[in-house]
C-alpha cells in the first residue's frame, strides 16, 4: 500500500514538474532580425577649435543579424532572456570625428570593422503584473535608456523592475555598466570625486505614470548619479477624438542639476549656474490617413551650456547612449543647447488603399540658441522619411531617412550637415 502511495506521489510530482517545464518552454519565443543599415554623413563649415574651414564626408554600411530569446517562467517565477547580435562590415569610407555615422567601430586611421555583442537577463515574474530583471539588456525609460537607431543597439547592465496595476505603471533602474551602439564591451558608470579619483557610481532611476482612462495621463521620473547629476522629468498628456479627428496634447518640464564634486568643480571654474531646466508643449492631429504636429521647446539660459542627456561624468568614455526626451529631438539635432527656443512642424501620410504599406512624413524645426560666448545663433533642420512595409512578405520593411541641419557660426561659415540612412529590416518569429 505504501509503495502504491509513493508511486502515486512520485507520478504527481513528475507531472507537476513536467507541466512547469513545459510552461518554461511553451511560453518561450525566439525572434531573428536581419537589418541592413547604410549611413552617409556629409559636413561642411567652420571648425572653431582649429580655426579652419572643412568639408568632409563618410559612410558606413553593415549587415546585422540579431537574435532575441525570451523564455517563459519556470514555476511561474523565474526565466531567462538571451540576446546575440553581430554586425558585418559591408563597406565604409574613411571616418573622422566630424562625420562619424556611428554604425561600426573605427580606429585612429579611420578604418571601420565588424563587431558583435551579447546580452542576458535572469527575470522574475511579479504576480503577472510586472517583472524584475538583472543582466545586460536594453533599457527604455525616460531618463536612462538605450538607442536602437543603428545596426546594433546600445545596452546596459542593470537591475530593472516594472509593475502595473490598473492605470498605474511604475519602474525602477539601478544601472552599473554601459555599452555604446558601436562597442562590444561594457564599461562601468563612473564619476570623479574631490580627490580626483575615479569611482564606480551607478545611475539610479525611478518613475511612475497613471492613465485616468479618459485620455488623460500623468508621469514623473527622477534619476541621479552621485558626484555627477540628478534629473527630473514630468509630463501630462491628453488624447481625444472630435468628429472623427484625433487630437493629442502634451506638455513636459525637466530639470538637470550638477551635484557633489561635479557641482563644486563647475562653481570653482567661475560659473554661477549649477542647474538648467527645459520645457515643451506639443499638439498632434490625425485626420483619416494624415497626421500633423506642432511642438515648441525651450531650454534655460544657463552656463551649464546645454541640457545634458548622458550619464557618466568626467571618467566616462562616451559609452552611455541615453537619448534626449524633448519634443523637438529629431534625426540629427536634439535642439537642447543653451537658451535654445525651437518650433517644430510635422506632417505625415499613410498611403494605405493607394499603395499599401507605404507611408511618408516630414519635419521642420527652426530655432535660436546662445553659443559659449553668449551670442545668439540660429539652427534649423529638415527631416524626411519614406517607409515601405512589403505586404507580400510579412516582417519585411525598407525606409529612407534624410536630414539636413544648418547651424549658424558667428562671423564664420555656417555648419551644414546632411545625414542619409537606408535601412532594410526582415523580422522572423522562429517560435
N, C-alpha and C positions, 0 to 999 in steps of 0.2 A: 504493500500500500504506500509506504514511504517512498519507494522507488518511483512509483507512478506519479506521486505528488511532485517529487523532484524533477522528473522528466517534463511534467506539465509546466512547472515553473521555469525550467530552462528554455522550453519552447517559447513561452510567453516573453521572456527576456530577449531571446533571439529575434522574435518577430518585432518587438518594440524597437530594438537596436537597428534592425534592418529598415524599419519604416523611417527612423530618423536619418539613417544614412541615405536612404532614397530621397528624402526631402533635401538633404545637402546637395545631392547630385541633380535631382529633377528641377530644382529651382535655380540651377546654375545657368550662366549664359557666357558665350564666347563671341565677341564681335571683332571682325577684322576690317580695318580701313586701309585702302590704298590711296595715298594722297600725293599727287604730283604738284609741286609748287615752284613756279618760276617767278622771280622777283628782280625787277630792274629799277635802279635808282640813279637819277642824274641831279647834280647840284652845281650851281654856279653862283658866284657872288664875291663878297669880300671877307677875308679871314682877319678879324681884328687882332688875334694873337700874333699872327705872322706879319700883319700889316701888308697883305698882298691879296691880289685877286686870284681866284681859282675857278676851274671848270673841269669837273670830274664826273665819271660815270662808271658804274659797276653793276654786275648782275650775278645771281646765283640760281641754280636750277637743281632740284633734288627730287628723288623718288622715295617716299616714305612708306613703310609698312608698319602698321600699328595694331597690336593685339591686346584686347582688354578682356580678362576673365574675371567673372564675379560669381562666387559660389552662393548656394542657399545657406541656410543656418542649420547646423547640427544641434539637435535638441531644441531648435528654435532659439538658440542662444548665440552661437559663435560661428563665424565664417571667415573666408579669406577673399581678397582681391589681388590679382597679379596683372601687371602691365609690362609689355615688352615692345620697345619702339626702336626702329632703325631708319636712318635717312642716308640714302646712297647718292653721292655726288654725281650728277649727270653733266654738269658744266658750270663754269664760273669764269668771270673776268677778274683781274686784279682788284682786290677790295682794299679800301682805305678807310680811315676814321670819318671822312666826310660823307661817304656814300654807302656805308655798310648796309646791305639789305637785311641782314640778320637771319638768314635761312640756314647757313652752315658755319661751322667754326673756321677761322682763318688765322694764319700765322703772321709774323712780322714782315714776311716777304709778300703778303697779300694773297697767298695760296690757300684755297678752300679745301676742306676734306670731309669725308663721310664720318658719321658718328652714330652712336646709339645710347640708349638709357633704359633703365628698368625701374619699375615701381612695385610696391607690395603694400598690403594693409591687412591686419587682423581686425575683424569687426565684431561688435556685439549688438544684438538686437535689443532695443529698448521697448519691449512690450508692443511691438509692431507700430510704434508711434515715433520712432527715431532710431538713430544709430550712434554708436561710439566707436571710433577708429583710432588705431595708431599705425603709422607706417609712412611710406613715401607715396604721395598722392597729389592730385590736382585739387587745389582749394578754390572755392568760388564764394567768397564773402566780400562785402563792400570795401573793407579796409585792408585786407590781406588776401590776395588771390593770385592765380596763375594764368598766364597768357597762352592761348592756343591759336595765335594769328600767323604762324609759320608752318613749316613741315612737321616739326615736333613741338610738343607743349613744354612749358616750364613746369616744375614740380616743387613740392615742399615736403620736408619730413616733419610730421606734426602729430599731436593729439587733436582729434576733431570730433565734435559731437553736435547732433541736432535733435530737436524734439518738437513735435507738433501736436497740439490738442485743440480741436475745433478751429477757431480762427487765429489762434496764437501759434507762432513759429519762433523758435529760439536756436541759437548756435553759439558754440564756444570753440576757440582755437588756441593752441599752445604750440607755436612753430619754432623748431630749433635749428633747422637747416634749410637752405635754399638751393635751387638748381635752375639756371637760366635756360631759355629756349635752345640755345646753341651750345650747351655744355652737357657732358655726360655725368660729371661728378657733382656731389653736393658739398656745400661749404657751410660752416657754422654762421649763424647770425651773430654778429659781434659789434661791440662798441668800445670806445676809448674812455678810460676813467681819468681822474685828476692827476694820476701818476703817469699818464700817457701809456698805460698798459692796455693791451687788447684783451677784452673779456668776452666770453660767450654769454650772450644775452638773448633769450628767446623773445619772440613777438607774441604778445597775448591779446586776444580779442574776444569780445562778447557782443551779441546783438540780438534783437528781437523785432518781430513785426506782427501786426494784428490786422486782420481783414474783418471789417464790420459786416460784410455780407451785403451791403447796399452800394457797392462801388467804391467805398472809402477805405483807404488803407494808411497805416502809420508804421514807421520803422525808425529804429535808433541803433547806432553802432558805436562802440568805443574800442580803441586799440592802443597799446603802449609798448615801448621798449625802453628799459632802464638806460639812463645816460644818453638817450637819443631824442625820443619824441613821444608825444601822445596825440591822438586824433579823435575827433568826434564827428559823426555824420547823422543828421536826422532828415527824414523825408516824409512828405504827405502826398498821397496820390488819390485821384478820384476819376472814375470812368462811368460814363452813362451813354444812353442811346436816345436820340431825339429824331423822331420821324425817319427812322432808318439810317441816320447818320451817327456813327460812333464818335464820341468826344472823350478825350483824356486830358487831365490836368495834373501837373506835378510841381512841387517846389522842394528845394533842398537847402540845407545850411550845414557848413562844415567848418571845423577849426583845427588847425595844426599848431602845436606848441613845442618848442625845444624844452627839454628837461635835463636835470642833472648836469654832467660835465659839458654836454653839448651847449646848454644854455650859458653856463659860466664862460666857456671859451668864446661864444658868439659875442657876449657882452664885453669881454676883455679886449676884443678886437675893435672896440669903439662903436659898436652897434647898440641901438636903443630898443629895437623890437625883438621879442622872443616868441612871438606868435603871429599867425596870419589866418584870416578867415576867407571863406568863399561861399557864394550862394548862387542859386539859379532857379529859374522858372521855365516851364515849357507847356505848350498846348499842342495836342495831336488831334487830327480829324481823319475819319475814313468814310468815304462815300462810294459804295459799291466796291469797285476794284482799285480805287485810287486812294492814296494816303497823302496827308500834308502835315507839316510840322513847323512850329516857330519856337525858338529857345533863346533865352537871354541868360548869360552867366557873367559874374563879376568876382574878381579876386581883389583882396585888400591891398592897398599901397603899404608895403612893409619891406624893411631892409633884409628880410629873410630871402627875398628875391623871387620866389615862386611858391606855390602850394605843392610841396614835395609829396609824391605818392609812394616813393620807395622806402624800404627799411634797411637798416644795417649800420649806418654811421660811417666814420672815417675808415674803419678796417675792412669794409665790405668791398668785394671785387665785382660789383655790378651783376651779381647772380640773382638778385631779387627782381622779379618782373611784375610786381603788383601794378595794376593799371589804375589810371585816374578815373574817377567816377562822374566827372562833370558832364552835363548835357551836351556841351559842345566839344567833347573829346572825340575826334573823328580819326580818319585814316592815318594822317601824318602828325598833326599837332594836337596837343591837349588843351591849348588855349588857357593855361593856368599860370601865366607869368605875372610878374609884379604889376598890380593895378590894371590888370587886363579886363576890359569890358568887351564882350563878344555877343554878336547876334547871329543866330543860325537859322537858315531857311531850308526845308527839305520837302521833297515830293517823290512819290513812288507810284508804280502802276503794275498790277498783276494782269498779264495778257491771257489769262485762262479764258477759253472759248474762242480766242483768236489764234494764239499759239500756246497750247497747253504746256505748262512747265516754265514758261518764260516770264521773268519779272525784271524791272529796272527801277533804280532810284538815284536821285542826285541830291547833293547837299552843298550849300554855300554858306561859309562863315566869314564875317568881317569883324575886325576888332582893332583896338589900340591898346598899347601897354607902355610901361616905362622900362628903359634899359638900366644897366648898373649905374650909370651916371645920373639917372633920374630924368632923362629926356624921353618925351613921348614919341612912340613909333607905331606904325601900322603893320598889321598882319592879316592876311586873308587866305582862304583855301577853298578850292573846288574839289568835290568828290563825285565820282560817277561809278555805279556798279551795275553790271548786267549779269544775270544769273539764269541758268537753264537746267532744270531737273528733267532728265530724259524720261518721258512717260513709258517708253518701251522697255527700259531697264531699271528695275527698282533699285534704289540706292546710288544711282549714278548721277552726278551733277557736275556742272562746269560754271566757273564765274570769272569775269574780268573786272578788276578794280583799278581805277586810276585816280590819282590825286595830284593837284598842283598847288603848292604852298608858296606864297610870296611874303617875305618879311623885310621890312624897311631897315636899312642901316644908316644911322645919322651921318650925313656927309659922305657916304660911300655908296657903292653899288648895292642894289637890293640882293638879298639871298633868295634864289628861286630853286625850289626842289620839286622834282617830278618823280612820283612813285607809282610804278605799274606792277600789278600782280595778276598772274593767270593761275588759277587753282582748279585742278580736276580731282574729284573725290569719288571713290566707289566703296560703299559700306555693305558688308555681308554679315548677316546674323547666322553664324555657324550652328548654334543651338541656343 
